[in-house]
Each structure stands twice: as structure tokens, then as C-alpha cells.
Amino acid sequence: MTTLGLIGYGAIARDIVAAFSADAVDWVVLLREGASPQLPANVRAVTRLDLLIDAQPAAVVEAAGQEAVATYVPALLEAGIPIVVASVGALADAALYARITAAGRNGGARLILPAGALGGLDYLRAIAALPDARVRYTSRKPPAAWKAELATLGLTAERDAVTLFEGTPADAATAYPKNLNAAFAVALAVGADKVTVRVIADPRVAGNSHEIEAESAAGTASFHLVNAPSPNNPKTSALTALSLVAALRELLAIGGHR
């Protein structure tokens, strides 16, 4: 049996657990005090970070939001435990990114930043060194995914698309901490100073749409992905959990099991 860890047990974490055979993996999930989700037989809950570390998981997946990255990831890396991070938007905080990088170096543990809901990041990494590279990332989701945000602005998007945001990846990660990890994944691949982010509520799209448009001396490229939303969270693509599972499987294959 392999022991793996989770931070949080929402829709993404449940999909991750379901992707692995119950008789091959024991899971230890770190929950907030007082949280009591229904857990499968091969998942046990702890409410303290030291207990998760004591379980000596082969790897831990963060699936609890940007605050969890800041609170738990540095200590886990210091303890020598590899981490797969879902909430990559947390790394928009330069000080936190530096602290996490140092923790990984000190603990000799890897920080894994999966592609999440996106494709094409290998192309962006290839053009990152080109000074003229420019990238625009656009997130389009049905109005139902932005119901609260539209109501706050006093807007509707029943007939026409509404642009909710346009700006830098860091500002996007701050404004939408639960919904724009994909935007910062683009920024990490090519460099935040080269990226513009747009967020659009669009009644014409059925799924969560991601558009990446890149220009540089190497040429032009465009990537258009339409991902089915998670059945348990319309703001999250179902592909996100699949990407985390793939990253975790690759990490275990490279590093072996504890």
C-alpha cells in the first residue's frame, strides 16, 4: 500500500481519490477543525499538519485553495514531502513563492505545478526567453459560474457576454483566488510580465473555455480548450482533477513509493 496525502476534501479531492484503486492507496486528508465530510474507508482525516507529516505520505496534493498553499506547503516541503499544488494562483505572491522555493531546496522535495485545465504550456515555456513574447489568456465560462460576481456588479449576461476583468495575472489571482489558477499557470510558464488576462461571462459557451493567444519572434500560436465543468463545482473544469492525478502518477513513477 502507498500512503498519499490530501489537503482539503472537496470536489477535486474526491475525484482524485476515486482515480486510484482503493486497495492500493491509503489516503490521509488534512481537514479544518470541525469539518466532517463523508470519507471512503481508505481515507482517514487529521486536523493537524504534524499528523499529516507523521503519516509519511509519498506525496501530498493541495486541493483546498490559495490560503492552504501559504499555510501548509512550506512545512511539508521542509519535511521532505513532494507536493502537487492545485491552487497555483497562490504563487502570485512573490514572497510566498520565494519561501516555498527555499523550503523545497532545504527539504530536498519537489514542488509540482500541473497544467490543470490547460494545454500548450510547453509552447509557452519555449518562448519565455524571447523578449518580444506576448500572451493573452481569456477565461470564458457560462453566467451560472459567475452568478455571485455578476450580482455584485449589478450585471447580467443572459444575452451578451460580459467582461468581468482584464489585467495582470497577479491581479487576476487576487480578484478570483478560487477560479483563475489557470491564468497564473500561463504566467508561470512564460513570465507574468508577458501576460494579459481576461475573464468573460458568456451565455454562448456550454463549458469552461480557455483561450491562449501567443505572439513572438518564433511565430504565433493559439490554443482553445473547452472543458466540461466539474459536476460538483461549475467554476472548476473536470480536467483539473485529471491533471492532478496525472502529475501524481508521474511523480510516484519517478520517485518510487515510501
Backbone as CSV, one residue per row, in Angstrom:
resi,resn,N_x,N_y,N_z,CA_x,CA_y,CA_z,C_x,C_y,C_z
1,MET,0.838,-1.196,0.000,0.000,0.000,0.000,0.881,1.256,0.000
2,THR,0.464,2.233,-0.766,1.122,3.529,-0.792,0.282,4.509,0.017
3,THR,0.937,5.319,0.828,0.247,6.361,1.571,0.405,7.684,0.840
4,LEU,-0.717,8.336,0.569,-0.723,9.642,-0.068,-1.529,10.609,0.782
5,GLY,-1.211,11.900,0.650,-1.891,12.904,1.449,-2.701,13.864,0.608
6,LEU,-3.693,14.453,1.231,-4.527,15.479,0.622,-4.691,16.636,1.602
7,ILE,-4.751,17.826,1.052,-5.146,18.989,1.848,-6.504,19.421,1.316
8,GLY,-7.538,19.230,2.121,-8.891,19.539,1.695,-9.573,18.325,1.096
9,TYR,-10.922,18.300,1.211,-11.663,17.178,0.642,-12.940,17.679,-0.027
10,GLY,-12.749,18.505,-1.053,-13.853,18.991,-1.861,-14.002,18.156,-3.115
11,ALA,-14.601,18.760,-4.144,-14.903,18.037,-5.378,-13.641,17.498,-6.042
12,ILE,-12.587,18.313,-6.104,-11.353,17.872,-6.763,-10.728,16.705,-6.012
13,ALA,-10.653,16.815,-4.686,-10.042,15.744,-3.897,-10.815,14.441,-4.034
14,ARG,-12.133,14.515,-4.057,-12.930,13.283,-4.209,-12.652,12.622,-5.558
15,ASP,-12.511,13.442,-6.608,-12.200,12.873,-7.924,-10.815,12.233,-7.939
16,ILE,-9.868,12.818,-7.240,-8.516,12.261,-7.178,-8.527,10.909,-6.484
17,VAL,-9.190,10.827,-5.349,-9.257,9.563,-4.608,-9.915,8.478,-5.461
18,ALA,-10.976,8.837,-6.168,-11.699,7.868,-6.986,-10.856,7.328,-8.145
19,ALA,-9.807,8.075,-8.542,-8.978,7.669,-9.679,-7.975,6.575,-9.322
20,PHE,-7.789,6.313,-8.032,-6.826,5.304,-7.597,-7.561,4.126,-6.957
21,SER,-7.017,2.952,-7.146,-7.622,1.753,-6.570,-7.633,1.848,-5.047
22,ALA,-8.770,1.534,-4.453,-8.909,1.643,-3.006,-8.002,0.663,-2.260
23,ASP,-7.633,-0.439,-2.906,-6.766,-1.410,-2.230,-5.281,-1.168,-2.510
24,ALA,-4.968,-0.067,-3.204,-3.569,0.247,-3.499,-3.072,1.488,-2.767
25,VAL,-3.992,2.364,-2.333,-3.597,3.638,-1.735,-4.361,3.887,-0.443
26,ASP,-3.638,4.223,0.590,-4.218,4.760,1.819,-4.058,6.278,1.771
27,TRP,-5.136,6.999,2.031,-5.115,8.456,1.979,-5.208,9.043,3.383
28,VAL,-4.465,10.108,3.596,-4.583,10.891,4.818,-4.938,12.307,4.394
29,VAL,-6.097,12.793,4.838,-6.565,14.102,4.407,-6.541,15.072,5.577
30,LEU,-5.945,16.229,5.347,-5.887,17.292,6.348,-7.115,18.173,6.192
31,LEU,-7.941,18.225,7.246,-9.182,18.989,7.237,-9.150,20.079,8.300
32,ARG,-9.966,21.090,8.094,-10.152,22.106,9.125,-10.848,21.479,10.329
33,GLU,-10.554,21.992,11.511,-11.237,21.551,12.719,-12.741,21.750,12.550
34,GLY,-13.497,20.696,12.807,-14.948,20.795,12.698,-15.504,20.302,11.382
35,ALA,-14.671,20.165,10.360,-15.134,19.644,9.071,-15.407,18.148,9.203
36,SER,-16.491,17.683,8.587,-16.837,16.266,8.732,-17.448,15.709,7.443
37,PRO,-16.695,15.745,6.333,-17.219,15.157,5.098,-17.266,13.645,5.200
38,GLN,-18.115,13.033,4.388,-18.134,11.578,4.313,-16.878,11.096,3.606
39,LEU,-16.173,10.166,4.216,-14.900,9.699,3.680,-14.980,8.214,3.352
40,PRO,-14.372,7.776,2.238,-14.288,6.342,1.944,-13.460,5.624,3.005
41,ALA,-13.537,4.310,2.980,-12.858,3.513,4.006,-11.346,3.679,3.968
42,ASN,-10.787,3.981,2.798,-9.329,4.088,2.696,-8.837,5.532,2.860
43,VAL,-9.689,6.409,3.388,-9.312,7.805,3.638,-9.546,8.124,5.103
44,ARG,-8.491,8.541,5.794,-8.665,8.968,7.186,-8.318,10.439,7.319
45,ALA,-8.970,11.090,8.243,-8.822,12.528,8.403,-7.933,12.860,9.598
46,VAL,-7.150,13.921,9.431,-6.417,14.528,10.536,-6.692,16.024,10.495
47,THR,-6.522,16.688,11.613,-6.776,18.128,11.671,-5.538,18.922,12.070
48,ARG,-4.388,18.228,12.126,-3.135,18.920,12.434,-2.082,18.556,11.401
49,LEU,-1.308,19.547,11.005,-0.279,19.337,9.987,0.756,18.314,10.438
50,ASP,1.129,18.330,11.710,2.163,17.404,12.175,1.714,15.948,12.029
51,LEU,0.401,15.696,12.146,-0.099,14.333,11.985,-0.037,13.892,10.526
52,LEU,-0.270,14.825,9.618,-0.113,14.503,8.197,1.350,14.190,7.890
53,ILE,2.261,14.972,8.424,3.696,14.733,8.209,4.109,13.397,8.823
54,ASP,3.589,13.092,10.028,3.940,11.836,10.704,3.497,10.605,9.912
55,ALA,2.467,10.771,9.077,1.991,9.643,8.263,2.965,9.293,7.147
56,GLN,3.949,10.155,6.893,4.987,9.952,5.883,4.407,9.604,4.503
57,PRO,3.529,10.439,3.998,2.985,10.160,2.658,4.063,10.280,1.590
58,ALA,3.920,9.489,0.528,4.860,9.577,-0.591,4.747,10.909,-1.301
59,ALA,3.576,11.523,-1.236,3.330,12.840,-1.821,2.029,13.367,-1.235
60,VAL,1.854,14.679,-1.338,0.622,15.323,-0.876,0.078,16.180,-2.009
61,VAL,-1.239,16.163,-2.181,-1.898,17.021,-3.153,-2.641,18.123,-2.408
62,GLU,-2.332,19.372,-2.735,-3.087,20.503,-2.182,-4.298,20.741,-3.062
63,ALA,-5.494,20.714,-2.469,-6.733,20.945,-3.211,-7.708,21.729,-2.348
64,ALA,-7.186,22.737,-1.651,-8.006,23.455,-0.671,-7.991,24.963,-0.847
65,GLY,-7.312,25.487,-1.865,-7.324,26.928,-2.079,-6.002,27.591,-1.755
66,GLN,-5.891,28.861,-2.155,-4.623,29.578,-2.044,-4.152,29.732,-0.599
67,GLU,-5.067,29.919,0.314,-4.665,30.074,1.713,-3.965,28.827,2.227
68,ALA,-4.420,27.659,1.778,-3.807,26.409,2.202,-2.376,26.282,1.697
69,VAL,-2.108,26.831,0.508,-0.736,26.799,-0.025,0.199,27.533,0.921
70,ALA,-0.198,28.718,1.333,0.646,29.515,2.228,0.786,28.867,3.599
71,THR,-0.281,28.250,4.084,-0.295,27.725,5.452,0.474,26.421,5.593
72,TYR,0.385,25.543,4.591,0.897,24.186,4.764,2.055,23.782,3.861
73,VAL,2.116,24.307,2.657,3.081,23.794,1.686,4.534,23.976,2.124
74,PRO,4.958,25.142,2.651,6.369,25.265,3.041,6.804,24.216,4.058
75,ALA,5.978,23.966,5.065,6.356,22.996,6.096,6.437,21.580,5.540
76,LEU,5.537,21.231,4.638,5.584,19.901,4.040,6.842,19.716,3.199
77,LEU,7.193,20.735,2.428,8.428,20.647,1.637,9.651,20.569,2.544
78,GLU,9.661,21.338,3.614,10.771,21.276,4.582,10.914,19.875,5.161
79,ALA,9.772,19.183,5.288,9.792,17.821,5.831,10.190,16.784,4.781
80,GLY,10.471,17.251,3.559,10.924,16.342,2.507,9.810,15.644,1.754
81,ILE,8.588,16.187,1.843,7.435,15.556,1.201,7.090,16.305,-0.083
82,PRO,7.080,15.639,-1.245,6.713,16.306,-2.503,5.263,16.771,-2.466
83,ILE,5.011,17.900,-3.114,3.673,18.487,-3.112,3.220,18.735,-4.548
84,VAL,1.993,18.318,-4.860,1.332,18.686,-6.107,0.330,19.791,-5.759
85,VAL,0.515,20.969,-6.332,-0.286,22.136,-5.958,-1.347,22.409,-7.017
86,ALA,-2.616,22.436,-6.590,-3.710,22.802,-7.483,-3.883,24.311,-7.568
87,SER,-3.721,24.996,-6.440,-4.012,26.430,-6.364,-2.771,27.246,-6.715
88,VAL,-2.315,27.118,-7.978,-1.067,27.764,-8.380,-1.168,29.284,-8.342
89,GLY,-2.381,29.831,-8.329,-2.539,31.271,-8.231,-1.947,31.854,-6.963
90,ALA,-1.775,31.027,-5.929,-1.165,31.497,-4.689,0.256,31.991,-4.917
91,LEU,0.903,31.470,-5.948,2.298,31.835,-6.205,2.424,33.205,-6.850
92,ALA,1.299,33.881,-7.058,1.360,35.284,-7.473,1.995,36.137,-6.387
93,ASP,1.957,35.655,-5.163,2.628,36.317,-4.041,4.113,35.974,-4.123
94,ALA,4.919,36.943,-4.537,6.339,36.688,-4.783,7.058,36.229,-3.520
95,ALA,6.694,36.801,-2.379,7.341,36.419,-1.126,7.027,34.968,-0.773
96,LEU,5.781,34.563,-0.990,5.409,33.176,-0.716,6.124,32.231,-1.674
97,TYR,6.205,32.601,-2.936,6.893,31.769,-3.918,8.350,31.565,-3.522
98,ALA,8.989,32.628,-3.065,10.385,32.522,-2.627,10.511,31.615,-1.406
99,ARG,9.556,31.730,-0.482,9.586,30.897,0.723,9.382,29.427,0.377
100,ILE,8.476,29.154,-0.544,8.217,27.777,-0.957,9.416,27.196,-1.700
101,THR,10.026,28.000,-2.565,11.212,27.541,-3.293,12.338,27.189,-2.338
102,ALA,12.548,28.040,-1.336,13.590,27.785,-0.338,13.271,26.532,0.473
103,ALA,12.001,26.341,0.820,11.606,25.164,1.597,11.858,23.882,0.815
104,GLY,11.547,23.900,-0.474,11.799,22.729,-1.302,13.282,22.416,-1.399
105,ARG,14.086,23.466,-1.515,15.536,23.279,-1.588,16.059,22.720,-0.260
106,ASN,15.588,23.256,0.859,16.062,22.808,2.168,15.637,21.372,2.463
107,GLY,14.421,21.017,2.055,13.914,19.682,2.354,14.221,18.658,1.289
108,GLY,14.744,19.117,0.154,15.030,18.199,-0.938,13.781,17.589,-1.538
109,ALA,12.678,18.360,-1.534,11.400,17.850,-2.029,10.933,18.671,-3.221
110,ARG,10.203,18.029,-4.121,9.751,18.683,-5.347,8.410,19.370,-5.156
111,LEU,8.280,20.545,-5.754,7.009,21.238,-5.879,6.522,21.005,-7.303
112,ILE,5.353,20.389,-7.459,4.818,20.052,-8.772,3.664,20.995,-9.086
113,LEU,3.769,21.681,-10.231,2.735,22.606,-10.675,2.132,22.046,-11.957
114,PRO,1.038,21.318,-11.869,0.460,20.674,-13.054,-0.210,21.679,-13.974
115,ALA,-0.488,21.247,-15.190,-1.126,22.124,-16.174,-2.559,22.448,-15.819
116,GLY,-3.188,21.630,-14.983,-4.559,21.899,-14.581,-5.500,21.798,-15.765
117,ALA,-6.267,22.869,-15.993,-7.281,22.852,-17.045,-6.722,23.205,-18.420
118,LEU,-5.404,23.373,-18.532,-4.815,23.930,-19.749,-4.010,22.917,-20.552
119,GLY,-3.715,23.294,-21.800,-2.722,22.660,-22.644,-1.859,23.758,-23.238
120,GLY,-0.793,23.384,-23.903,0.045,24.354,-24.593,1.103,25.025,-23.750
121,LEU,1.257,24.623,-22.495,2.231,25.297,-21.631,3.664,25.017,-22.062
122,ASP,3.894,23.871,-22.724,5.242,23.589,-23.224,5.646,24.618,-24.273
123,TYR,4.707,25.037,-25.121,4.993,26.076,-26.117,5.334,27.387,-25.423
124,LEU,4.581,27.736,-24.401,4.827,28.995,-23.696,6.186,28.979,-23.003
125,ARG,6.551,27.840,-22.419,7.875,27.751,-21.797,8.983,27.917,-22.830
126,ALA,8.733,27.431,-24.041,9.743,27.529,-25.098,9.990,28.966,-25.530
127,ILE,8.942,29.807,-25.520,9.122,31.196,-25.977,9.377,32.168,-24.830
128,ALA,9.455,31.648,-23.601,9.584,32.527,-22.433,10.823,33.414,-22.489
129,ALA,11.904,32.918,-23.112,13.144,33.685,-23.144,13.137,34.778,-24.210
130,LEU,12.147,34.795,-25.076,12.108,35.788,-26.147,11.544,37.107,-25.618
131,PRO,12.280,38.195,-25.741,11.842,39.461,-25.124,10.560,40.023,-25.708
132,ASP,10.220,39.642,-26.946,9.015,40.209,-27.569,7.783,39.337,-27.367
133,ALA,7.904,38.252,-26.618,6.772,37.346,-26.438,5.634,38.044,-25.701
134,ARG,4.426,37.883,-26.217,3.228,38.448,-25.603,2.126,37.401,-25.647
135,VAL,1.402,37.267,-24.535,0.375,36.232,-24.428,-0.892,36.844,-23.827
136,ARG,-2.027,36.470,-24.410,-3.305,36.848,-23.802,-4.060,35.576,-23.453
137,TYR,-4.444,35.484,-22.206,-5.226,34.354,-21.726,-6.650,34.835,-21.447
138,THR,-7.637,34.139,-21.995,-9.039,34.501,-21.787,-9.790,33.315,-21.197
139,SER,-10.461,33.548,-20.096,-11.323,32.551,-19.480,-12.766,32.912,-19.791
140,ARG,-13.487,31.980,-20.432,-14.920,32.164,-20.688,-15.680,31.043,-19.992
141,LYS,-16.633,31.431,-19.194,-17.473,30.453,-18.512,-18.931,30.893,-18.615
142,PRO,-19.865,29.945,-18.518,-21.281,30.319,-18.545,-21.625,31.252,-17.385
143,PRO,-22.641,32.091,-17.543,-23.015,33.021,-16.466,-23.276,32.342,-15.130
144,ALA,-23.736,31.086,-15.150,-24.000,30.376,-13.891,-22.751,30.244,-13.034
145,ALA,-21.590,30.177,-13.676,-20.336,30.056,-12.941,-19.938,31.363,-12.267
146,TRP,-20.508,32.476,-12.721,-20.160,33.803,-12.196,-21.385,34.504,-11.605
147,LYS,-22.349,33.721,-11.139,-23.603,34.291,-10.655,-23.383,35.326,-9.560
148,ALA,-22.575,34.994,-8.577,-22.338,35.917,-7.461,-21.594,37.163,-7.923
149,GLU,-20.586,36.969,-8.791,-19.796,38.117,-9.257,-20.649,39.069,-10.094
150,LEU,-21.498,38.526,-10.954,-22.376,39.355,-11.766,-23.364,40.119,-10.885
151,ALA,-23.902,39.443,-9.864,-24.853,40.100,-8.966,-24.190,41.240,-8.201
152,THR,-22.948,41.032,-7.779,-22.223,42.080,-7.061,-22.044,43.323,-7.920
153,LEU,-21.814,43.110,-9.213,-21.618,44.225,-10.143,-22.940,44.777,-10.681
154,GLY,-24.050,44.146,-10.317,-25.343,44.577,-10.827,-25.514,44.307,-12.303
155,LEU,-24.914,43.214,-12.782,-24.941,42.897,-14.202,-25.605,41.544,-14.440
156,THR,-26.045,41.341,-15.670,-26.494,40.022,-16.108,-25.797,39.712,-17.426
157,ALA,-25.738,38.441,-17.743,-25.139,38.031,-19.016,-26.054,37.030,-19.698
158,GLU,-27.340,37.346,-19.670,-28.322,36.419,-20.228,-28.250,36.343,-21.746
159,ARG,-27.920,37.480,-22.390,-27.892,37.512,-23.863,-26.504,37.786,-24.422
160,ASP,-25.795,38.704,-23.791,-24.487,39.115,-24.318,-23.385,38.802,-23.310
161,ALA,-22.183,38.562,-23.842,-21.030,38.313,-22.984,-20.666,39.566,-22.202
162,VAL,-20.208,39.367,-20.978,-19.807,40.466,-20.097,-18.371,40.222,-19.655
163,THR,-17.503,41.222,-19.880,-16.120,41.131,-19.412,-16.067,41.544,-17.949
164,LEU,-15.691,40.608,-17.098,-15.633,40.872,-15.666,-14.282,41.431,-15.235
165,PHE,-13.249,41.114,-16.012,-11.897,41.514,-15.588,-10.971,41.535,-16.788
166,GLU,-10.040,42.475,-16.795,-8.915,42.466,-17.728,-7.741,43.116,-17.024
167,GLY,-6.619,42.398,-16.955,-5.474,42.940,-16.247,-4.356,41.937,-16.136
168,THR,-3.549,42.072,-15.094,-2.363,41.241,-14.918,-2.712,39.905,-14.265
169,PRO,-1.857,38.894,-14.434,-2.106,37.609,-13.769,-2.170,37.728,-12.248
170,ALA,-1.308,38.558,-11.666,-1.314,38.709,-10.210,-2.626,39.307,-9.729
171,ASP,-3.113,40.333,-10.432,-4.385,40.938,-10.052,-5.536,39.953,-10.253
172,ALA,-5.459,39.148,-11.305,-6.494,38.142,-11.553,-6.522,37.103,-10.435
173,ALA,-5.345,36.656,-9.999,-5.265,35.665,-8.929,-5.798,36.224,-7.619
174,THR,-5.584,37.520,-7.401,-6.089,38.162,-6.184,-7.599,38.359,-6.248
175,ALA,-8.092,38.782,-7.426,-9.522,39.054,-7.572,-10.358,37.785,-7.589
176,TYR,-9.801,36.710,-8.142,-10.547,35.457,-8.276,-9.699,34.302,-7.742
177,PRO,-9.431,34.256,-6.446,-8.496,33.265,-5.908,-8.920,31.822,-6.086
178,LYS,-10.237,31.564,-6.275,-10.708,30.190,-6.412,-10.905,29.769,-7.860
179,ASN,-10.742,30.701,-8.800,-11.208,30.419,-10.154,-10.198,30.662,-11.261
180,LEU,-9.065,31.292,-10.986,-8.158,31.647,-12.070,-6.752,31.092,-11.866
181,ASN,-6.679,29.868,-11.334,-5.374,29.227,-11.243,-4.785,28.992,-12.627
182,ALA,-5.646,28.758,-13.623,-5.165,28.535,-14.986,-4.421,29.756,-15.502
183,ALA,-4.915,30.948,-15.180,-4.259,32.173,-15.640,-2.850,32.268,-15.092
184,PHE,-2.665,31.891,-13.841,-1.316,32.008,-13.287,-0.426,30.866,-13.739
185,ALA,-1.014,29.741,-14.114,-0.211,28.676,-14.730,0.409,29.185,-16.029
186,VAL,-0.354,29.970,-16.800,0.183,30.604,-18.012,1.320,31.547,-17.646
187,ALA,1.103,32.347,-16.605,2.121,33.312,-16.187,3.410,32.631,-15.746
188,LEU,3.288,31.519,-15.022,4.475,30.798,-14.582,5.236,30.202,-15.761
189,ALA,4.502,29.816,-16.806,5.140,29.191,-17.970,5.932,30.191,-18.788
190,VAL,5.392,31.389,-19.007,6.004,32.324,-19.954,6.539,33.590,-19.297
191,GLY,6.123,33.870,-18.060,6.530,35.099,-17.379,5.345,36.038,-17.221
192,ALA,5.067,36.440,-15.996,3.873,37.236,-15.709,3.861,38.567,-16.450
193,ASP,5.045,39.136,-16.691,5.103,40.440,-17.352,4.693,40.372,-18.825
194,LYS,4.577,39.164,-19.365,4.228,38.994,-20.781,2.741,38.658,-20.991
195,VAL,1.967,38.582,-19.899,0.620,38.019,-19.981,-0.450,39.052,-19.611
196,THR,-1.512,39.074,-20.400,-2.737,39.803,-20.070,-3.853,38.787,-19.876
197,VAL,-4.676,39.004,-18.864,-5.745,38.073,-18.516,-7.101,38.741,-18.719
198,ARG,-8.024,38.010,-19.324,-9.417,38.461,-19.423,-10.339,37.393,-18.825
199,VAL,-11.397,37.849,-18.166,-12.412,36.957,-17.602,-13.756,37.372,-18.183
200,ILE,-14.450,36.429,-18.821,-15.696,36.751,-19.517,-16.793,35.772,-19.124
201,ALA,-17.931,36.321,-18.743,-19.144,35.520,-18.559,-19.878,35.522,-19.893
202,ASP,-20.027,34.340,-20.474,-20.518,34.266,-21.851,-21.662,33.244,-21.958
203,PRO,-22.879,33.703,-22.259,-24.001,32.765,-22.346,-23.918,31.818,-23.538
204,ARG,-22.977,32.056,-24.455,-22.884,31.226,-25.653,-21.999,30.000,-25.456
205,VAL,-21.293,29.921,-24.342,-20.427,28.762,-24.112,-21.125,27.777,-23.185
206,ALA,-20.919,26.503,-23.470,-21.549,25.456,-22.660,-20.610,24.940,-21.578
207,GLY,-19.305,25.027,-21.826,-18.319,24.554,-20.864,-17.406,25.675,-20.438
208,ASN,-16.354,25.318,-19.720,-15.349,26.293,-19.295,-14.305,26.419,-20.401
209,SER,-14.238,27.592,-21.033,-13.390,27.805,-22.198,-12.119,28.543,-21.806
210,HIS,-10.998,28.065,-22.328,-9.697,28.692,-22.105,-9.088,29.013,-23.462
211,GLU,-8.729,30.270,-23.665,-8.116,30.704,-24.916,-6.738,31.298,-24.613
212,ILE,-5.739,30.790,-25.304,-4.376,31.310,-25.165,-3.916,31.761,-26.539
213,GLU,-3.555,33.041,-26.652,-3.048,33.601,-27.904,-1.636,34.117,-27.646
214,ALA,-0.682,33.632,-28.418,0.725,33.982,-28.196,1.348,34.521,-29.474
215,GLU,2.170,35.554,-29.314,2.938,36.122,-30.421,4.371,36.332,-29.961
216,SER,5.323,36.017,-30.844,6.732,36.233,-30.544,7.522,36.116,-31.835
217,ALA,8.827,36.322,-31.748,9.687,36.159,-32.915,9.648,34.733,-33.448
218,ALA,9.223,33.786,-32.615,9.142,32.388,-33.042,7.882,32.096,-33.845
219,GLY,6.941,33.058,-33.862,5.704,32.844,-34.610,4.487,33.173,-33.764
220,THR,3.349,32.687,-34.196,2.102,32.886,-33.468,1.472,31.537,-33.161
221,ALA,0.703,31.516,-32.108,0.026,30.272,-31.720,-1.260,30.619,-31.002
222,SER,-2.238,29.743,-31.139,-3.471,29.905,-30.376,-3.945,28.532,-29.930
223,PHE,-4.416,28.487,-28.706,-4.930,27.256,-28.123,-6.325,27.546,-27.593
224,HIS,-7.261,26.694,-27.915,-8.640,26.880,-27.491,-9.130,25.577,-26.890
225,LEU,-9.386,25.592,-25.610,-9.864,24.401,-24.922,-11.238,24.691,-24.340
226,VAL,-12.155,23.776,-24.531,-13.475,23.865,-23.914,-13.629,22.641,-23.023
227,ASN,-13.548,22.871,-21.742,-13.563,21.775,-20.777,-14.946,21.631,-20.146
228,ALA,-15.367,20.396,-19.984,-16.609,20.156,-19.249,-16.413,20.575,-17.801
229,PRO,-17.377,21.283,-17.225,-17.238,21.676,-15.819,-17.338,20.469,-14.904
230,SER,-16.723,20.580,-13.746,-16.890,19.536,-12.738,-18.360,19.449,-12.356
231,PRO,-18.908,18.251,-12.255,-20.326,18.130,-11.897,-20.646,18.668,-10.510
232,ASN,-19.614,18.786,-9.663,-19.823,19.269,-8.299,-19.448,20.730,-8.101
233,ASN,-18.813,21.338,-9.124,-18.397,22.740,-8.998,-18.278,23.333,-10.395
234,PRO,-19.284,24.122,-10.840,-19.275,24.622,-12.218,-18.143,25.601,-12.520
235,LYS,-17.477,26.130,-11.483,-16.374,27.054,-11.714,-15.066,26.325,-12.004
236,THR,-15.042,25.016,-11.802,-13.830,24.221,-11.980,-14.025,23.232,-13.122
237,SER,-13.025,23.113,-13.982,-13.080,22.138,-15.068,-12.846,20.730,-14.524
238,ALA,-13.558,19.771,-15.094,-13.333,18.377,-14.724,-11.900,17.957,-15.027
239,LEU,-11.286,18.606,-16.027,-9.915,18.275,-16.410,-8.910,18.581,-15.303
240,THR,-9.246,19.496,-14.404,-8.312,19.874,-13.342,-7.926,18.668,-12.499
241,ALA,-8.903,17.904,-12.054,-8.606,16.722,-11.248,-7.817,15.691,-12.052
242,LEU,-8.153,15.537,-13.332,-7.421,14.587,-14.179,-5.957,14.984,-14.297
243,SER,-5.697,16.283,-14.392,-4.326,16.770,-14.485,-3.558,16.502,-13.194
244,LEU,-4.206,16.704,-12.062,-3.558,16.438,-10.771,-3.256,14.954,-10.614
245,VAL,-4.173,14.116,-11.043,-3.950,12.669,-10.982,-2.764,12.276,-11.865
246,ALA,-2.695,12.829,-13.069,-1.585,12.511,-13.975,-0.252,12.953,-13.380
247,ALA,-0.229,14.157,-12.783,1.004,14.658,-12.167,1.417,13.778,-10.992
248,LEU,0.445,13.335,-10.213,0.737,12.481,-9.063,1.256,11.121,-9.512
249,ARG,0.642,10.541,-10.539,1.119,9.247,-11.047,2.548,9.362,-11.576
250,GLU,2.830,10.456,-12.294,4.181,10.642,-12.826,5.196,10.795,-11.701
251,LEU,4.823,11.567,-10.682,5.722,11.769,-9.537,6.022,10.447,-8.853
252,LEU,5.016,9.622,-8.643,5.226,8.340,-7.975,6.062,7.402,-8.830
253,ALA,5.894,7.454,-10.140,6.670,6.591,-11.027,8.132,6.967,-11.029
254,ILE,8.410,8.281,-10.932,9.800,8.756,-10.941,10.468,8.530,-9.583
255,GLY,9.720,8.862,-8.517,10.327,8.863,-7.203,10.197,7.574,-6.432
256,GLY,9.363,6.646,-6.925,9.150,5.428,-6.187,8.170,5.643,-5.038
257,HIS,7.925,4.603,-4.243,6.987,4.653,-3.143,7.720,4.568,-1.814
258,ARG,7.131,5.219,-0.808,7.694,5.070,0.540,7.125,3.831,1.197
